């Protein structure tokens, strides 16, 4: 079976755990995920099955949407609820909604983040979490990320927390975002809950749980749980071609450059709704485009 599986990842499992479970259910080694979720985070985890594992690199660096809870007054070493408390202060006057709104607005657009020590970012050949576990310090690289949208959802003064929704670029650490928001409010903070509700063109309502997968396996309807390549690649611009061009694509041939400028590079080449390949401009001849990736398809 080949296809895209938007899974609802439960808390308590790593992304790799989910891949292993799906491998057993689908009885194939060819399963890859398109973006790690920490064990204590639940939400949309898009997996590629069979031949569609070739799509992983194109579904990883995409916008993602989260609902996060930020708790004020407490900072942890991991920047989330799983870590050891390293700072705690009493909050006598919890920030007003208007103040939180104003601070969140300041994070809209491109921002600079410093990855948390307990993260998988590599520095000098080692993961940051390896330095942290050995009580070693190392200079962490700053990185630019984009907060496309951020909005306050609710405030819980009793539990000293508030919830916000954000759509951000790949590589954004929501833990760090919570810490930085707290700093702007003049308080230590940490991320106390996180749910990913959208990634790779799939939302919560598109997902299936492990229970649903087991049920489909018993009924013999696993193929029906998978989405098409075209659905997963909706964020790419593209063109539709005729039968003759479709055959040329199957041979990996160069084609004439599209008459209009493509909004994305690479861009899709499709025939009758099926994505055949991803092409890009030929650097040696601007009148031609060449394949970056040709997918498996049948000539009809």
C-alpha positions in Angstrom: 0.0 0.0 0.0 1.1 3.5 -0.8 -0.3 6.8 0.5 -0.3 9.5 3.1 -1.5 8.7 6.7 -2.5 11.7 8.9 -2.3 10.1 12.3 -3.5 11.6 15.6 -0.5 11.0 17.8 -1.4 10.3 21.4 0.6 11.5 24.4 3.2 9.1 25.8 4.6 7.9 22.4 7.5 9.3 20.5 7.2 9.9 16.8 9.5 6.9 16.2 7.2 4.8 18.4 4.3 5.8 16.1 6.3 4.8 13.0 7.1 1.4 14.5 3.4 0.8 15.3 2.3 1.8 11.8 5.0 -0.5 10.3 3.5 -3.4 12.1 -0.1 -2.5 11.2 0.7 -2.0 7.5 3.2 -4.8 7.4 5.9 -2.7 5.7 9.2 -1.1 6.6 8.6 1.8 4.3 7.1 4.3 6.7 8.4 7.8 7.5 7.2 10.7 9.5 7.2 14.4 8.4 8.0 16.2 11.6 8.8 15.1 15.2 6.4 15.6 18.1 7.7 15.3 21.6 6.3 12.4 23.7 4.1 14.6 25.8 2.6 16.4 22.8 -0.5 15.1 20.9 -1.7 16.0 17.5 -1.4 15.6 13.8 1.6 13.5 12.7 1.7 12.9 9.0 3.2 9.6 7.9 4.2 8.5 4.4 3.6 4.9 3.5 5.3 2.8 0.8 6.4 4.7 -2.3 5.1 7.9 -0.8 8.1 8.0 1.6 9.7 10.0 -1.2 7.5 12.9 -0.2 8.9 13.2 3.4 11.4 15.9 2.5 8.6 18.0 0.9 6.2 17.7 3.8 8.6 18.5 6.6 9.4 22.2 6.1 5.8 23.5 6.1 3.7 25.7 8.3 2.3 24.1 11.4 -0.5 25.2 13.7 -0.6 24.6 17.4 -2.7 25.3 20.5 -0.4 25.9 23.4 -0.8 26.6 27.1 1.6 28.9 28.7 1.9 28.9 32.5 3.4 31.9 34.2 5.4 32.1 37.4 7.4 28.9 36.9 10.4 28.2 34.7 11.7 24.7 34.0 15.0 23.4 32.6 13.3 21.8 29.6 11.0 24.9 29.1 7.9 22.6 29.3 5.9 20.8 32.0 8.2 17.7 32.0 11.3 19.5 33.3 12.8 20.3 36.7 11.6 23.7 38.2 14.5 26.2 38.1 12.6 29.3 39.1 9.3 30.1 40.8 7.7 33.4 41.8 4.4 34.4 43.3 2.0 36.2 41.0 -0.1 38.7 42.9 -1.4 40.5 39.8 -2.0 38.3 36.9 -1.5 40.1 33.5 -4.7 41.5 32.0 -6.0 40.1 28.8 -5.2 43.3 27.0 -1.6 43.1 28.1 -1.3 39.5 26.9 -2.8 40.4 23.6 -0.3 43.2 23.2 2.7 41.0 24.0 1.5 38.2 21.6 1.2 40.8 18.8 4.9 41.6 19.3 5.8 38.0 18.2 3.9 38.3 14.9 6.3 37.9 11.9 9.9 36.9 11.8 11.5 36.4 15.2 14.8 35.1 16.6 14.9 32.1 18.8 17.6 30.3 20.8 16.8 26.6 20.8 16.3 25.0 24.3 19.2 23.0 25.8 16.9 20.0 25.8 16.5 19.8 22.1 17.9 17.8 19.2 19.8 20.7 17.6 23.4 19.7 16.8 26.3 21.9 18.0 29.8 20.7 17.3 28.7 17.2 16.4 26.5 16.6 19.5 22.9 17.1 20.3 22.1 19.9 22.7 20.3 17.5 25.0 23.5 15.5 25.3 25.3 18.6 26.6 22.4 19.3 29.0 22.4 15.7 30.4 26.2 16.0 31.1 25.7 19.4 32.7 27.9 21.0 30.0 27.3 24.4 28.6 27.7 25.4 25.0 26.8 28.4 22.9 23.5 27.8 21.2 23.0 29.1 17.6 20.3 31.7 17.1 17.8 30.9 14.4 15.2 32.9 12.5 11.6 31.6 12.5 8.3 33.0 11.3 5.2 33.4 13.4 2.5 33.7 10.7 -0.3 34.1 13.1 -0.7 34.1 16.9 -3.9 34.8 18.9 -5.0 34.5 22.5 -7.6 31.7 23.0 -8.4 31.8 26.8 -7.1 32.9 30.2 -7.1 30.8 33.4 -6.1 33.2 36.2 -6.7 30.5 38.9 -4.0 28.3 37.3 -1.8 31.2 36.3 -2.0 30.3 32.6 -3.4 31.2 29.2 -3.9 29.4 25.9 -3.0 30.7 22.5 -3.1 29.4 18.9 -0.3 29.9 16.5 0.7 29.1 13.0 4.4 29.1 12.5 7.2 28.0 10.3 9.0 24.6 10.6 11.7 24.7 13.3 9.8 26.9 15.7 10.1 25.9 19.3 6.8 26.6 21.0 8.4 25.9 24.4 10.8 28.7 23.7 8.0 30.9 22.4 6.2 30.5 25.7 9.4 31.4 27.7 10.0 34.5 25.6 6.4 35.6 25.9 6.7 35.2 29.7 9.9 37.4 29.6 8.0 40.1 27.8 5.3 39.9 30.6 8.1 40.2 33.2 7.6 36.6 34.5 9.2 33.2 34.3 7.1 30.8 32.1 7.0 27.4 30.6 4.8 25.5 28.1 2.4 23.4 30.1 0.5 21.8 27.2 0.7 21.5 23.4 -1.5 20.1 20.7 -0.6 20.3 17.0 -3.8 20.7 15.0 -2.5 21.1 11.5 0.5 20.3 9.4 1.3 19.3 5.8 -2.2 20.3 4.6 -3.9 18.0 7.1 -6.0 19.0 10.1 -7.3 17.3 13.1 -10.6 16.2 11.4 -8.5 14.4 8.7 -6.6 12.2 11.2 -7.2 8.7 12.4 -6.3 7.2 15.8 -4.4 3.9 16.4 -7.8 2.4 17.5 -9.2 3.4 14.1 -6.2 1.9 12.3 -6.6 -1.4 14.2 -10.3 -1.5 13.3 -9.5 -0.8 9.6 -6.8 -3.6 9.7 -9.4 -6.1 11.0 -11.9 -5.0 8.3 -9.3 -5.0 5.5 -9.9 -1.3 4.7 -6.4 0.1 5.6 -6.0 1.5 2.0 -9.1 3.7 2.7 -7.3 5.4 5.5 -4.7 6.8 3.2 -4.7 10.1 1.3 -3.3 10.8 -2.1 -0.1 12.5 -3.1 -2.0 15.4 -4.6 -3.7 16.1 -1.3 -0.4 16.2 0.5 1.3 18.5 -2.0 -1.5 21.1 -2.2 1.0 23.8 -1.0 3.0 23.4 -4.3 2.2 25.4 -7.4 2.0 23.4 -10.6 0.7 22.7 -14.1 -1.5 20.1 -15.7 -0.1 18.3 -18.8 -1.6 16.2 -21.6 -1.0 12.5 -22.3 2.0 13.1 -24.5 3.8 15.2 -21.9 2.8 12.7 -19.3 4.8 10.0 -21.1 7.8 12.3 -21.3 7.6 12.9 -17.6 7.6 9.1 -17.0 11.0 9.0 -18.8 12.4 11.8 -16.7 12.8 14.1 -19.7 13.2 17.9 -19.6 10.2 19.9 -20.6 9.5 23.4 -21.9 9.3 26.0 -19.1 5.7 27.0 -18.2 4.3 30.2 -19.7 3.8 31.7 -16.2 6.1 32.1 -13.3 5.7 29.4 -10.7 4.9 30.5 -7.2 6.9 27.6 -5.7 10.1 25.8 -6.7 10.0 22.9 -7.2 6.5 22.8 -8.7 4.0 20.0 -9.5 3.5 18.3 -12.9 0.0 16.6 -12.9 -2.1 14.5 -15.2 -5.8 14.0 -14.6 -5.4 15.0 -10.9 -2.4 12.7 -10.2 0.9 14.4 -9.3 3.5 12.8 -11.6 6.6 14.7 -10.6 8.2 17.8 -9.1 10.1 19.9 -11.6 12.4 22.9 -11.3 14.0 25.4 -13.7 17.0 24.3 -15.7 19.9 26.5 -14.7 21.7 26.0 -18.0 18.7 26.8 -20.2 15.9 29.0 -18.9 13.5 27.8 -21.6 13.6 24.3 -20.1 12.7 22.7 -16.8 14.1 19.4 -15.4 12.7 16.8 -13.0 13.7 17.0 -9.3 11.7 14.0 -8.4 9.6 11.7 -10.6 7.1 9.6 -8.6 5.8 6.1 -9.4 2.8 6.2 -11.6 1.2 4.1 -14.4 0.8 5.3 -17.9 -2.9 5.1 -18.5 
